[in-house]
Structures are given as structure tokens and as C-alpha cells.
């Protein structure tokens, strides 16, 4: 691959791809390099609302979120309860739902 004209970050990213075959590890390293971005929005790098690196530092956090989501869906599959309206709007396929709140 081309090595001329690449900055340190680009070379670092290529090295990660060459040395690793684990997609989760590659994603983790990419997250460390680029930053987490925004949960809802188009920003691709920088500081967002959540620190997604916590998922790697504390994997139980992801397991807890999964259990909580399963409980919500089991008790309110249509997300029609008042406490789940925001979730329903965030999951709608179109529009900027955050302006509704």
C-alpha cells in the first residue's frame, strides 16, 4: 500500500488493520483514534453525549443496557407508555426527533 504522503494517524490506522483480524478490536482502536462522535447526529469525531469507550472498559455496562432494553420491549413492545415516548420517537426511521422534545 502507499506509504508516501500519509500522516501518522493514517499510518497508525493501517498498522492496526494489518496486525489485527478481530473486528471488535479494530473498532475499539478506531474509536480511540477518531473519538466517539454523537449518539444522534452526523458528527463523526470528537466528544459526544456518551463515552463509548466505557463499553470496552466495563463490558457489563453493555450487558446491563441489553437487559434493560429487553425488559422495556417485553413490557411495552409498541413503546406506547408515556415513559417510552422518547424511545419510540428516537427509533422512528425519519426526521429529526430530538426537536420534538
Order of alpha helices (4+ residues) and beta strands (2+ residues): alpha-alpha-alpha-alpha-alpha
